[in-house]
Amino acid sequence: MSKDYGIRVSKPGYSVLTGTDPQMVMSSKFDNLKIHSRGSGTIYDSTGRTKTIAHGLGYVPVFLFHSQGDAFYSNAFTDMSGKYMIAPIQLEATDIGSPYHYYNRSTICWADSTNIYIKVQDDFGYNFAFGGNETDNFGEDGDSYMTGWFGVGIETDGSPTYKGALRFNDVNTSGSVYKASIGIYVAYAGGVTTPVKTWGIDEDNTGGFGSHPFSRDRTTAYVANTKDSGLGVGSTWAYDVTSIFNEILGRAGWSSGNHMAFVMEDNGSTVNATYFETTVNYNDGFPFYTPRTYLKWLSSNTLTNYRYTIFKNKLST
Amino acid sequence: MAEDYGLKISVEGVSVLSATDLQTAFKNDSSLLKVVQSGTGTFGVTGIVTVTHNLGYVPQFLVFQEVSYDFGNGDVSIVATGDVYDQAIAGADTTTLKLLGNNGKSYQYYIFYESVDGTSHSATVSSNNYGIKVMKPGYAITSTDLENQSLNSEKNNLKIALTGTLSVTSGGAGDTGEIAHGLSYTPGFILWSQVNNDGKWYFGNSGGWYSSGVYASYVDSVNLSYYHNAPAGQNLKIYYVLFVENSV
């Protein structure tokens, strides 16, 4: 039934008397999305990956977030570099390279009656490199060699002392990075405290470990830390190697895509060694299928820029 | 402070004198999303469509596309995500809106005058000597900047045809459902979902692996369909907004 009250405003060229609903610019028959506020910001790794914005409405409002994706959206097909997309971005875990693996690198957003929130997930912004085969790692226990795994520490009788080396292929970056870390899968005897000292191999493009790698030049930078006994078998021990990473990138002969390697030695163990698996081992916790031994780096502290729009309209809760 | 000037239109059944902001279809202190550019088309073999808007700022936009994965030809999804699952992605910068989709599938886009961040800009519209123009408080009626205008009859607005909340008990992850909308056309839409009454409303197809809410949603001329990953026995709520304006 046509009502004879209210307001109708027609588009240019259409009669307000006979025009259909889609031919109206507005009609009091319909509600509209009414903008309450808009704003913008930046998410930095150093200040937390979730941004909280108070809306002050006292109810859950209709909202939109626009933000920029990470490097995944700069590939040849998508080429969305710099463009703002409506979040959530990348709802699916996504295979972005070889070996086959999925990352949690999405952007999600939500609201409650106090705030709206935008969050970039843990892998957002990171690039990864892996060891490809058994020539990419090397272990030594004093009188024998091993590939595919290595130990760090000592046997209960104090001898031998294990040490290892690990190479990562195709490190596609140059200059310097904001943050880099290494993750190693704990394969055996994980429930012990193991002090470890880590150096980089000071080379432009480290070759495979076809022979003993421990006499190669090492970086000036090193990391001395301890694998906690709480990290048991099946977990990944991850720690920061930014200073080592940037020292190697700073070599005159370094080029993006070269290979980079690290050496780990015991640093005063008093109990059994921890054994690390260095060939690719996957965390198969659905839906994320991620290698447990990796080298990853974050080029910049700036993760993404975002824009938000909050409407006066209320989500019916 | 209550103002005694401007324009306020209450929703049906509510006195305009006592209507709260939530009970108004329009009030001149709020901008509506004014359509500056819209269009439809079909993706070619490249799957890429670039629309030039040349606004000089990043505008608000909505994109809807036909999808093919599992859900049948003709279903339309909101492209509110970088949906690599369906290869349905859209993003805007200061000069273009870029759409990625599948060969042979249709799309519809809306670009609005309103910027994504509320920063002022100099977008203007030709001034006709007919129609209606309503300013936001504090701006002269002679201003041609659409950001200062809450309504201008030269430009269409997104009009809400239907809203609703669905509350169901999940039969398990991967469950699906349909909401008959009764509109007899394929409307543009947006939605939010909440799982287990946790108070968090996630926008769009964002549930999936992360929050177990809606991970895919589609519309045709009869139904709004949804897929979710809420665990069996938990409550799933969906709030949806369907527009008078078509999707594809």
Interface residues (C-beta under 8 A of the other chain):
Chain A: G6 I7 V9 S10 K11 P12 D21 P22 M24 V25 M26 S27 S28 K29 F30 D31 N32 L33 K34 I35 H36 S37 R38 G39 S40 V60 V62 F63 L64 F65 H66 G69 Y73 F77 T78 D79 M80 G82 K83 Y84 M85 I86 A87 P88 I89 Q90 L91 E92 A93 T94 N104 S106 I108 C109 W110 A111 D112 S113 Q121 P287 F288 R307 Y308 T309 K312 N313 K314 L315 S316 T317
Chain B: I9 S10 V11 E12 D21 L22 T24 A25 F26 K27 S30 S31 L32 L33 G47 V58 Q60 F61 L62 V79 A80 T81 G82 D83 V84 Y85 I89 A90 G91 A92 D93 K98 L100 E114 S115 V116 D117 G118 T119 N128 Y130 G131 I132 L151 N152 S153 E154 K155 N156 N157 L158 K159 I160 A161 T163 G164 T165 I190 W192 Q194 G199 K200 W201 Y202 F203 G204 N205 S206 G208 W209 Y210 S211 Y215 K237 Y239 V241 V244 E245 N246
